[in-house]
């Protein structure tokens, strides 16, 4: 069974969380993303290697929000 997850899938989930909380700030996006990644790691999933920075992560999450 493949237990790897793409960072884009995490970013989509973070976008939904941000909409739920009504806060799309870069700080909130970063906090939620780190929490998701930590929990996925605890649950035994591997997030595929990525080169996202805080700015590019927030930009990508906001692009999912605006769709």
N, C-alpha and C positions, 0 to 999 in steps of 0.2 A: 504494500500500500504506500503510495506517494504521500508523504506528510509535509511537502514543501508548499509554501504560500508565496504568491507574488506581492510585492510591496503595493502595487496598484489595488489589490483586493483590500488590503488594510486601509489604504487611503479612501476607498469608497465607503468603508464602514465608518471611518472617522468623519467623513463628510455627513453621513446620516446622524451621527452623534452630535455634531456641531449644530445641525439644523434642529435637532431635538432640544438642545440646550439654548439655542438662539444666540450662540457666541461663535463667531468665525475668526477670532483673533489668532494671530500667528502663535502666541503663547499657548492658547487653549488647544490649538491643533497639535502643537508639539507635545504637550502633556498627554493628550489622549492617544497620540501615536505611540509614545513611549510605553504607556500603560498597556495598549494592545500588544505591542511587540513582546513585552515582558510576560504577559499572560499566555500568549501563544507559545513562548519558549517553555514556560512551566507545564503547559499541556502537551509538550512533546513535538510541537510543530517546528519546522525550520522555515525561516523567511529567506527566500533566495537573495543572494548578495545584490546590493544596490548601492548607488552613489548619491542618494538623496541627501541634500543639505536641509537645514531648517527652512531656508527661504524657498527652495524648490519644492519641498514637501508642502508647505503652506500654499504655494501657488497651485500645485496639482490638486490638492484637496479643494481649494476654492473653485477650480475648474469643474470638479465633479458637482459642487454645490450649485453652480450657475447653469448646469445642463437641465 
